Amino acid sequence: MKRLIVVLAAVALLLAWWLWPAVRTTRPADPLAATGATAVDARPAAPPASRARAAPKDPAPLPPHLLAPSWLPDVLDELLKRAESGDVAAMQVLGVRLSGCEDDALHHLRQQLRDDEVDVFGMRAQAAASSAGAKGNLQRGQDRMRQMIAECEGVPELLRSSGLDWLAKAAATGYSQAQLNYVRTVLAAFRRLDQDEAVARIEEFRERRILARRYLADAVARCLPGALRLQADGGKALFDNRDRHAYRLNQAAALYAAQREEETQVPAGMRDDPQNLFNYLTRDLDEPARAEARRRGEAQFQACAGH
């Protein structure tokens, strides 16, 4: 019986990994609910026929005093007033900043601070103690986490969980930065969940995943900077994995497209070996499938080359 329970829990977690999120009641209404929007195709977003689709004009920037590192409780009322009146830039900033105040995000930060082995900037605390410089970096990282917790604790509790909904509302206008930030935030939120939380919130994340897929496909179609890399990094959660072969092929194509883009932007010495990463991801594919992944990835990269 115990073994059966473990197996059932594992199956539920796998379902939670590819089914995703729901809109809660204290935030702006789901901007796509009335449109009948559905998830994009499971493959990497298809490249435009000839050139990147024109992006809507970005909203006017906010006054500097409303942006980080301003103390969020001090500017919250003004950001809310602007967002509620339709200021898309305010919606985006409010969404990004409040997303760090979700219950699970705060729990994650508090857990890091409680843990003697907390990992900050990629260094474990015990190892960092041997170097004054590393120790200083560790301390600064922990101070920053304490500041983030205190900042969120200064936000009314009912507002702390509204970040993703504000991001979704801003993204629905076509604002590119909000679309990419929505996808990043959804992925980060899901990765923070443990097995029990993932199963409990399966309906919420099913709906969020649909929006994340839609926004990422739009960002890739418009050749937005960072969209190809985000598609590659988020493929594990965003691509449909019910057909394992197609899932691997889609991930490989997305990785290849991102690597080709980075070849034109990142100095060779600062990039991981692209062939090693591609070979690892395609280790279960035969050579014809690898060639197809390269073909798809190259087509997607070429569609955006020069933009």
C-alpha positions, 0 to 999 in steps of 0.5 A, a space after each residue: 500500500 505504501 508503495 502504491 501511495 508513492 507511485 500515485 503521488 509521483 504520477 500526480 506530480 508529473 501531471 502537475 508539471 504539464 497542466 497549469 494555473 488559475 486566476 484568484 479572486 482578489 486581483 484583476 480579472 483574467 484578461 483572456 477569459 472572455 476570448 476563449 484563448 487556448 494554449 499554443 501548439 506544443 512545438 516551439 513557436 512557428 517562425 513568421 513567414 518572412 519577418 518578425 511581426 510588428 510589436 505594439 508600441 511600448 507604454 510610456 515609462 514610469 517616473 523613476 521614483 516608482 521603480 526599484 530600488 524604491 521601497 515598495 510600501 512607499 510607492 504601492 498606492 501610486 502604482 495601484 492607482 496608475 495600474 487601476 486607471 489603465 497604465 500598462 507600465 504600472 501594471 507591469 512594474 506592480 506585477 513584477 514587484 508583487 510576484 516576489 511577495 507571493 506566500 510561496 516566494 516568501 516561504 522560500 526566502 525565509 527557509 533559505 535564511 533559516 538554513 545554515 547551509 543557505 545557498 546565496 550567489 551559488 556559494 554554500 555558507 560553510 564554504 564561503 566562510 573560508 574567504 573574506 570576499 565570499 563571506 561578504 557576498 554571502 552576507 550581502 545576499 542574506 541582507 538583500 533577502 531580509 530586505 525583500 521579506 521586510 518589504 513584502 511584509 509592508 504590503 497588505 496581505 490581500 495584495 501580496 498574491 496579485 502580482 501574476 494577475 497584474 502581469 497577465 493584464 499588462 501582457 494581454 495588451 501586447 506589452 513585450 516586457 510584461 509577456 516575458 516577465 509573466 512567463 519567467 514568473 510563472 516558471 519560477 513560481 512552479 519550480 518553488 512548489 514541493 510535490 504536495 503543493 504542486 498537486 494541490 494547485 494543479 488547476 491554478 497552474 494549468 490555467 497559468 501555463 496556458 497563458 504562459 504558452 500564449 505569451 511566449 509564442 507571441 514573444 518568439 513570433 515577434 523576435 523579442 530579445 531573450 524569447 528564444 532562450 526563455 523558450 529553451 529554458 522553459 520547455 520542460 514545463 511548457 512543452 507537452 510531454 505526453 509524446 516523449 519523442 516529440 517532447 525531446 524534439 521540441 526541446 532540442 529545436 528550442 535549444 538549437 535556436 537559442 544557441 544560434 542566437 547566442 552565437 551572434 551575441 555572446 563571446 565564445 569564451 562566455 558560452 557553454 559548449 553548445 554541442 555538448 548541451 545539444 548532444 545531452 538533450 538529444 541523447 535519446 534521439 536518433 540522427 534523423 531526429 537530431 537533424 530535424 531538431 537542427 532544421 527547426 531550430 535554424 528556421 526559427 533563428 533565421 526568421 529573427 536574424 537581424 531583428 
